[in-house]
Structure formats: C-alpha cells, structure tokens
C-alpha cells in the first residue's frame, strides 16, 4: 500500500476516534448539565480537545446536538422500527412500535435534555421536529394498513395524529411520573388501541 494511503487511513481513523469521543463527552454533558450550559467550549473541555477540533467536526452547536441524537437513536434501538413495520399483523406492529419508542424515551436521560434544547435553540428545534415527522409518517403508513373500506381521509388523519401524539417523548415523560416504564408502555398501548378503533368501524 502506498505510504500516502496508509497515512490517510491512520488520519481518518484518528478523526473518527476523536469524533466518537466528542459525541460521548457531549452526551455525558447533557446528562449532567442544564441545556443552557451546553456549548462547544464545554464539550471540548470534557472531551480533552480544542474548541476548534469540535467545530471542525460538527460545525455548530446544532450539528453537535444532532450527532448526539443520532448516536442515542442508534444505541436506543430505533433501527428495530423497520422490523416492526414488516410484521404481518398491523395491530401487533402497533404494540411493538409503542414498545420500541417507550424503551427509547426511557433509556437515556440525555433524550430529555435534547428535547429541552428545543426551547433555547430554535434551529435545533426545527431539526427535532423533522425527526418527529418521520415518526408521524410511520404511523400514517400503519393507519393506512389498518383502515377498513369506508374510513375517510379525516378518520385516518385523526388516528395517525393521535398515535403520533401518544408515542411522543412529552407524553411518555408525563405518564412515567409514578409509573414503571412497562406500566407507562401498557397505558400508551391501550390508548393507541382506542385511537385506531374508528378505523375498524368508520360508520360508528
């Protein structure tokens, strides 16, 4: 292998290692600090690198927050959503999706801080809204699979909007007060079953 290619590979590996270290430091900072204190400077210090290194890797506070969200989503099992959507029974798929989202929302305290960031960082708030819209699309697709003939577009939209709201982080956080994760999950599942009832009997 040419020396230049070898040097480039080593450099790329070092950059990837630094990126991972910064993301981990950022997540650690989110778990322990108020979101208002979250900055490139604070994260750089926690990661043992310069602010310029963090800036070169992520470009901005929003870019860093998005990278943390991506890593948490990966570690939190959101890759399992595709398997749930592939289930033959859409109602079983709905229960599975609720389980996946409840497990994700409860897994890492940094998730709550990332949602708190929406209040202080309008640009990041837009990024989170875009991610949430992916969840809405999932439930819109599932509703279309469940809907019986005669279910109007409005009935379908209402059901999808309810599922979207019931599986959100704020809903889970609210229901988790005084409940275990499993109890909160079962409560969300029951509410979701009620939300899609009209799809099976649209004339009711």
C-alpha positions as CSV (number, residue, x, y, z in Angstrom):
1,X,0.0,0.0,0.0
2,X,1.4,3.4,-0.9
3,X,2.7,5.4,2.1
4,X,0.3,8.3,1.4
5,X,-2.8,6.0,1.6
6,X,-1.5,4.5,4.8
7,X,-1.1,7.9,6.4
8,X,-4.5,8.9,5.1
9,X,-6.1,5.8,6.7
10,X,-4.4,6.4,10.0
11,X,-5.5,10.1,9.9
12,X,-9.1,9.1,9.1
13,X,-9.2,6.5,11.9
14,X,-7.9,9.1,14.4
15,X,-10.5,11.6,13.2
16,X,-13.3,9.0,13.7
17,X,-12.0,8.2,17.2
18,X,-11.9,11.9,18.1
19,X,-15.5,12.3,16.8
20,X,-16.7,9.4,18.9
21,X,-15.0,10.8,21.9
22,X,-16.6,14.2,21.4
23,X,-20.1,12.7,20.9
24,X,-19.7,10.7,24.1
25,X,-18.5,13.8,26.0
26,X,-21.4,15.7,24.6
27,X,-23.9,13.1,25.7
28,X,-22.3,12.9,29.2
29,X,-22.5,16.7,29.4
30,X,-26.2,16.6,28.5
31,X,-26.9,14.1,31.2
32,X,-25.2,16.2,33.9
33,X,-25.7,19.8,33.0
34,X,-28.6,22.2,32.2
35,X,-29.0,22.5,28.5
36,X,-28.3,26.3,28.8
37,X,-24.7,25.4,29.7
38,X,-24.2,23.1,26.7
39,X,-21.7,24.7,24.3
40,X,-18.8,23.7,22.1
41,X,-16.4,25.0,24.7
42,X,-17.8,22.9,27.5
43,X,-17.9,19.8,25.4
44,X,-14.4,20.4,24.1
45,X,-13.1,20.6,27.6
46,X,-14.9,17.4,28.6
47,X,-13.5,15.6,25.6
48,X,-10.0,16.8,26.1
49,X,-9.8,18.5,22.7
50,X,-9.8,22.1,21.5
51,X,-12.9,24.0,20.6
52,X,-11.6,24.2,17.0
53,X,-11.5,20.4,16.9
54,X,-15.1,20.2,17.9
55,X,-16.1,23.0,15.4
56,X,-14.2,21.3,12.6
57,X,-16.0,18.0,13.2
58,X,-19.6,19.4,13.7
59,X,-19.7,23.0,12.6
60,X,-22.1,24.3,15.2
61,X,-23.9,23.5,18.5
62,X,-26.8,22.3,16.4
63,X,-24.6,20.0,14.4
64,X,-23.2,18.5,17.6
65,X,-26.6,18.1,19.2
66,X,-27.8,16.3,16.0
67,X,-24.8,14.0,16.1
68,X,-25.6,13.1,19.7
69,X,-29.3,12.5,18.9
70,X,-28.2,10.2,16.0
71,X,-25.9,8.2,18.3
72,X,-28.5,7.9,21.0
73,X,-31.1,6.8,18.4
74,X,-28.7,4.1,17.2
75,X,-27.9,2.9,20.7
76,X,-31.5,3.1,21.7
77,X,-32.8,0.6,19.2
78,X,-34.7,2.7,16.7
79,X,-33.2,0.5,13.9
80,X,-35.8,-2.0,15.0
81,X,-38.6,0.1,13.7
82,X,-38.2,-1.4,10.2
83,X,-38.7,-4.9,11.6
84,X,-41.8,-3.8,13.5
85,X,-43.3,-2.3,10.3
86,X,-42.6,-5.6,8.5
87,X,-44.9,-7.5,10.8
88,X,-47.9,-9.1,9.1
89,X,-50.4,-8.0,11.7
90,X,-50.6,-4.2,11.8
91,X,-52.0,-4.2,15.3
92,X,-49.2,-6.3,16.6
93,X,-46.9,-3.9,14.8
94,X,-48.5,-1.0,16.6
95,X,-47.9,-2.6,20.0
96,X,-44.3,-3.3,19.0
97,X,-43.7,0.3,17.8
98,X,-45.0,1.6,21.2
99,X,-42.6,-0.7,23.0
100,X,-39.7,0.5,20.9
101,X,-40.4,4.2,21.4
102,X,-41.1,3.7,25.2
103,X,-37.8,1.9,25.5
104,X,-36.0,4.6,23.6
105,X,-37.5,7.5,25.5
106,X,-36.6,5.9,28.8
107,X,-33.1,4.6,28.0
108,X,-31.0,7.8,28.3
109,X,-31.6,10.9,30.3
110,X,-29.9,12.9,27.5
111,X,-33.0,12.4,25.4
112,X,-35.0,14.6,27.7
113,X,-32.2,17.3,27.6
114,X,-32.2,17.1,23.8
115,X,-36.0,17.9,23.9
116,X,-35.3,20.7,26.4
117,X,-32.9,22.1,23.8
118,X,-35.8,22.9,21.6
119,X,-36.8,25.7,23.9
120,X,-33.5,27.5,23.8
121,X,-32.3,26.6,20.3
122,X,-34.9,27.3,17.6
123,X,-32.6,25.9,14.9
124,X,-32.2,22.6,16.7
125,X,-35.9,22.6,17.5
126,X,-36.6,22.5,13.7
127,X,-34.2,19.5,13.4
128,X,-36.1,17.7,16.1
129,X,-39.4,18.5,14.5
130,X,-38.1,17.0,11.3
131,X,-37.1,13.8,13.1
132,X,-40.5,13.6,14.7
133,X,-42.2,13.9,11.4
134,X,-40.5,10.6,10.4
135,X,-42.5,9.1,13.3
136,X,-45.7,10.6,12.0
137,X,-45.0,9.0,8.6
138,X,-44.6,5.6,10.2
139,X,-47.9,5.8,11.9
140,X,-49.6,7.2,8.9
141,X,-48.4,4.2,6.9
142,X,-49.6,1.9,9.7
143,X,-53.0,3.5,9.8
144,X,-53.5,3.0,6.1
145,X,-52.8,-0.7,6.6
146,X,-55.4,-0.9,9.4
147,X,-58.1,1.2,7.9
148,X,-61.2,-0.6,6.6
149,X,-63.0,0.4,3.5
150,X,-65.1,3.4,4.2
151,X,-62.6,5.0,6.6
152,X,-62.5,8.6,5.4
153,X,-59.2,10.6,5.0
154,X,-60.2,12.6,8.1
155,X,-60.7,9.5,10.2
156,X,-57.3,8.2,9.1
157,X,-55.6,11.6,9.7
158,X,-57.1,11.8,13.2
159,X,-55.9,8.3,14.0
160,X,-52.4,9.0,12.8
161,X,-52.2,12.3,14.7
162,X,-53.3,10.6,17.9
163,X,-50.7,7.8,17.5
164,X,-48.1,10.4,16.8
165,X,-49.0,12.4,20.0
166,X,-49.4,9.3,22.2
167,X,-45.9,8.0,21.3
168,X,-44.1,11.3,21.8
169,X,-41.5,11.9,24.4
170,X,-43.6,14.5,26.3
171,X,-46.4,12.0,26.6
172,X,-44.1,9.3,27.8
173,X,-42.4,11.6,30.3
174,X,-45.7,12.7,31.7
175,X,-47.1,9.1,32.0
176,X,-43.8,7.9,33.6
177,X,-44.3,10.0,36.7
178,X,-45.1,7.5,39.4
179,X,-45.2,4.5,36.9
180,X,-42.7,2.0,35.7
181,X,-41.6,2.1,32.1
182,X,-43.6,-1.1,31.4
183,X,-46.8,0.3,33.1
184,X,-46.4,3.5,31.1
185,X,-45.9,1.5,27.9
186,X,-49.0,-0.6,28.5
187,X,-51.0,2.6,29.1
188,X,-49.8,4.1,25.9
189,X,-50.7,0.8,24.1
190,X,-54.3,0.9,25.4
191,X,-54.7,4.5,24.4
192,X,-53.3,3.7,20.9
193,X,-55.8,0.8,20.6
194,X,-58.6,3.3,21.4
195,X,-57.2,5.8,18.9
196,X,-57.5,3.3,16.0
197,X,-60.9,1.9,16.9
198,X,-62.7,4.1,14.4
199,X,-60.6,2.6,11.6
200,X,-62.3,-0.8,12.0
201,X,-65.8,0.7,12.3
202,X,-65.8,4.0,10.4
203,X,-69.6,4.4,10.4
204,X,-69.8,4.3,14.2
